[in-house]
């Protein structure tokens, strides 16, 4: 199981490596961006911070799902999200670009423990495919929005029986991000 520190370090890999990435040797086709976003899905609402590396029309992103506390004082979701994207008609000269993305995320939620406290967190995995738009505000600053549909799997420990309960179903995800281009 990934703890908060490991998830945070993995997601910040892009932030730490991007400025020292040997920008002189980067091809003109590689672009590196960071983002801050907010997401709403059937599973919950949460923020994220991360980065993305784009090569020509393809992109790979990694983000840390931000932690918050819920009304019971328990740790809210934390986890990692990855994104693969394809922008068929992408151009740096366009103000509006569209893209297709595949999004996978895993989040951990601290469970309310009354019976067996050996398992501290329940986990939820989501896999979504969607369509997005990116609007350039300035040369290096843009906003993007995706609308996704997909599937989720939740595994939690029952306080009554002590057994793992699995629940799955359809999912939807709406994501809004503020993006900043670090390297081009």
Helices and strands as residue ranges (DSSP letters): H 4-11, H 13-18, G 23-25, E 30-41, E 45-55, E 58-65, E 78-86, E 96-110, E 121-136, E 141-157, E 164-183
